[in-house]
Amino acid sequence: MAQEFVDGKIQPGKVVVFIKPTCPFCRKTQEILSQLPFKQGLLEFVDITATGDTNEIQDYLQQLTGARTVPRVFIGKDCIGGCSDLITMQENGELLTRLKQIGALKL
């Protein structure tokens, strides 16, 4: 169930972030990404605590990405990591470059 759920969310051309609403790093990640001009439907925040399968989802995220923690940020099919990775990408300009490459932004 968890694998199908996660795999169903991760799609080419879309940014998906797996979060827990009480996590300060998740909130910071949401804040950063919400300020960018995403095309409608191409940015999704997935609250894993709302599923009832939180532990199973985190276990699968660990298999998939090497880390069980949230947030887990996917740009297209690639996991870029968590909040600190997103901030680094934002600071060095790589974030906008990647988002433009997948066509997620309104330009």
C-alpha positions as CSV (number, residue, x, y, z in Angstrom):
1,M,0.0,0.0,0.0
2,A,2.7,2.5,1.0
3,Q,4.8,1.8,-2.1
4,E,1.8,2.2,-4.4
5,F,0.8,5.4,-2.6
6,V,4.3,7.0,-2.8
7,D,5.0,5.8,-6.4
8,G,1.6,7.2,-7.5
9,K,2.4,10.6,-6.2
10,I,5.9,10.9,-7.8
11,Q,5.5,12.0,-11.4
12,P,7.7,13.5,-14.1
13,G,7.2,17.2,-14.4
14,K,5.8,17.6,-10.9
15,V,7.2,18.5,-7.5
16,V,6.0,16.4,-4.6
17,V,7.0,16.9,-1.0
18,F,6.1,14.3,1.7
19,I,5.6,16.1,4.9
20,K,4.3,16.0,8.5
21,P,2.4,19.2,9.4
22,T,4.0,19.5,12.8
23,C,7.6,19.4,11.4
24,P,9.4,22.8,11.3
25,F,11.6,21.7,8.4
26,C,8.5,20.7,6.5
27,R,6.9,24.1,7.1
28,K,10.1,25.8,5.9
29,T,10.1,23.7,2.8
30,Q,6.5,24.6,2.1
31,E,7.2,28.2,2.6
32,I,10.1,28.2,0.2
33,L,8.3,26.3,-2.6
34,S,5.0,28.2,-2.1
35,Q,6.7,31.4,-3.1
36,L,7.6,30.1,-6.5
37,P,5.3,30.5,-9.5
38,F,4.3,26.9,-10.1
39,K,1.9,25.9,-12.8
40,Q,-1.5,24.7,-11.5
41,G,-1.3,21.2,-10.1
42,L,2.5,20.8,-10.4
43,L,3.4,21.3,-6.7
44,E,1.9,18.9,-4.2
45,F,2.5,18.6,-0.4
46,V,1.5,15.2,0.8
47,D,0.7,14.9,4.6
48,I,1.8,11.4,5.4
49,T,0.1,11.6,8.8
50,A,-3.3,11.8,7.1
51,T,-2.9,8.3,5.6
52,G,-2.9,6.0,8.6
53,D,0.3,4.4,7.0
54,T,2.8,6.9,8.3
55,N,5.4,4.4,9.4
56,E,5.1,2.3,6.3
57,I,5.4,5.3,4.1
58,Q,8.5,6.4,5.9
59,D,10.0,2.9,5.6
60,Y,9.4,3.0,1.9
61,L,10.8,6.5,1.6
62,Q,13.9,5.2,3.3
63,Q,14.2,2.3,0.8
64,L,13.7,4.7,-2.0
65,T,15.9,7.7,-0.9
66,G,18.1,6.4,1.9
67,A,16.4,8.6,4.5
68,R,13.3,8.1,6.5
69,T,12.9,11.7,7.6
70,V,10.6,14.3,6.2
71,P,10.4,16.4,4.3
72,R,11.4,14.3,1.3
73,V,11.4,16.5,-1.8
74,F,11.0,15.0,-5.3
75,I,11.6,17.0,-8.4
76,G,10.1,14.8,-11.1
77,K,11.3,11.3,-10.3
78,D,14.4,12.5,-8.5
79,C,14.6,12.9,-4.7
80,I,16.7,16.0,-3.9
81,G,16.6,15.3,-0.2
82,G,15.1,17.5,2.6
83,C,14.9,21.1,3.7
84,S,18.6,21.8,3.9
85,D,19.2,20.3,0.4
86,L,16.4,22.5,-0.9
87,I,17.9,25.6,0.7
88,T,21.3,24.8,-0.8
89,M,19.7,24.4,-4.2
90,Q,17.8,27.6,-3.9
91,E,21.0,29.5,-2.8
92,N,23.1,28.3,-5.7
93,G,20.5,28.7,-8.3
94,E,20.1,25.0,-9.1
95,L,16.5,24.9,-7.8
96,L,15.1,27.3,-10.4
97,T,17.1,25.6,-13.1
98,R,15.7,22.2,-12.2
99,L,12.2,23.5,-12.0
100,K,12.5,25.1,-15.4
101,Q,13.9,21.9,-16.9
102,I,10.8,19.9,-15.9
103,G,8.5,22.7,-17.0
104,A,6.9,23.2,-13.5
105,L,7.1,27.0,-13.4
106,K,5.0,29.7,-15.1
107,L,7.5,31.8,-16.9
